[in-house]
């Protein structure tokens, strides 16, 4: 019961932060940004990528993800959103909805549609990526194998086809084209 209460409190705090972000962005820029949640998603996937794929520490990955998405957001603001200032509000709404769709499509292409678990800084101590073995019990903490990286949609030739089909049956989260 206590766990449910704490989970509900955590989710409520996240919703509150998202709502506060909408208000702050609108008051500061006079733009309604419906791509804000998708930018949060990109930040979460970036943090996951730093922790699980590259083996960075949790707090270092958190800082790197914040910096990476902040730089991306600043570039997006200066290159795209500032150009629509003075346009009708409907144009801004449609632009940010379209950007959100682009970000979701990008995330599904790069990371797939599987559910990922980001290890917490308080979870059991992780092994370094170099010392992980193929018999590791936690699949979400394993780095993708080299054969999964080589099996891409462009490598679906006859020589690579059998490996790609074999990997597809194991539902590897790194092969995004096979999960569709």
Residue pairs with C-beta under 8 A, 6 or more apart in sequence:
18 36
18 37
18 40
21 36
22 32
22 33
22 36
25 31
25 33
25 36
26 32
26 33
29 77
29 81
30 85
31 81
31 84
31 85
31 92
31 96
32 89
32 92
32 93
32 96
33 81
33 96
34 93
34 96
34 97
34 100
35 96
35 97
35 99
35 100
35 103
37 100
38 99
38 100
38 103
38 104
38 107
39 69
39 72
39 73
39 103
41 103
41 104
41 107
42 69
42 72
42 103
42 106
42 107
43 65
43 66
43 68
43 69
44 65
44 118
45 107
45 110
45 111
45 116
46 64
46 65
46 68
46 69
47 61
47 62
47 64
47 65
47 118
48 111
48 116
48 118
49 111
50 56
50 60
50 61
50 64
50 65
51 57
51 58
51 61
51 118
51 119
52 116
52 118
52 119
52 140
52 141
52 143
53 143
53 144
54 61
54 129
55 126
55 128
55 129
55 143
56 64
58 119
58 120
58 121
59 121
76 99
80 95
80 99
81 92
81 95
81 96
84 91
84 92
84 95
108 176
109 176
110 176
111 173
111 176
112 173
112 174
112 175
112 176
112 179
113 176
113 179
114 171
114 173
114 179
116 140
116 173
117 140
119 126
119 140
119 141
126 141
127 136
127 141
129 143
132 141
132 142
132 143
134 145
136 142
144 172
144 173
144 174
145 172
147 163
147 167
148 167
148 172
148 174
148 175
149 174
150 160
151 160
151 163
151 164
151 167
151 175
152 177
153 177
155 164
156 164
164 175
164 178
167 175
167 178
168 175
168 178
171 178
171 179
172 178
173 179
